[in-house]
Amino acid sequence: MTRKRKGGEIPTLRHVVDKAHVEAAKLANLDLFADPEAGIPDPNQLRHDLALELRARVESFVRQATKEMERKLVDRLHHELPAIVEQAIRDHFNKNNKQ
């Protein structure tokens, strides 16, 4: 999903981060040190797991932030909209009375 702007489209995080790069890139020679029996996990698996966890957390934070912004916007509109409508009506009738 991208959003429109004057100069074109604004890329979203999903378009900027290449998932294939994150998942496919291996850490050179570090897998030689992996020894699950000794409690030393595979660094490539750790990297993969961290990338998945971080992606899930970022998406969760973005969803929460979006909901919070939406709630604030609705509250602000609820509070300010009556005054905006009243001012628009006043301006309309004042303009018609001057003519």
N, C-alpha and C positions, 0 to 999 in steps of 0.2 A: 504494500500500500504506500503510495506517495501522496503528498499534498501539493496543491498548486501554489505557485507564487509568481510574481511579475517576471522574474528571470527564467522561469521554467519550473521544474518539479523539485521539491525538497525530498531527498532520499530518506527512507526510514532506516533504523538500525539493522533490520534484516537484509536490506539491500547493500549496506556498507560492509557488514561482516560476512566473509566468505566461509560458510559452514564446512565446505569440503577442505579448505585449508586448515581449519581448526582440528577437524577429525582425522585427516589423512597424514598430516606432518608428523614424523617420528623424531624423537630425540636421538641423535646419533650416538651410538655406542653405550648409551645409558642402560639399555635393556640387558646388557651383559652383567650388570650388577644386581639384577632382580633375582631374588631367592625367596619365593613365597614360603618355603618350609622354614626358613630362618626368620620370617617376619619382615623381609625386605620386599615390598611390592614392586611391580613393574612400573617404572616412571612414566612410560607411555600410557598405561592404564590410568595412573593417577592424573595425568594431564587431561586425558579424555573425560574422566569423571568430574574433574574440576571445571572443565569447559561446560559440560552439561549442567552442572549445579549452578554455575555463575549465570548461564543463559536463562535458566529457569527463574533464578532470583531476580535478574534484571527485568524479565518479562512480568514477574509478579509486582515489582516496584512500579513499573510503568503503568500497569493496570490500576494499582492503588492510587497513584498520582493522578491518573486520568479521572477516576471516580471522585477524588477529592476536588479537583478543579471543576468538574461538572457540578458537584454539589454547591461549591462556592458561587459559581456562575448562576445557578438556579436561585440561590438565596439572594444574590445581589439583584437579579432581575425582578424577583418577587418584591423586593424592597423598593427598588427605584422605578419600576415600570409605571405604577400609578402616577407618580409625579411627572414622568416624561409624557404620558398621555394627556394629563391635565394641562401641561404647558403647551403641548401641540394644539389642543382644542382652544386654549386661550389665545394663542398666536393666530390661529385661523380666524376666529371671530373678531379679534382686534383688527386684523388686516381687512376683513369684509366691512367693518364699521367705518373705517377710514375712507373707503371708496365711495 
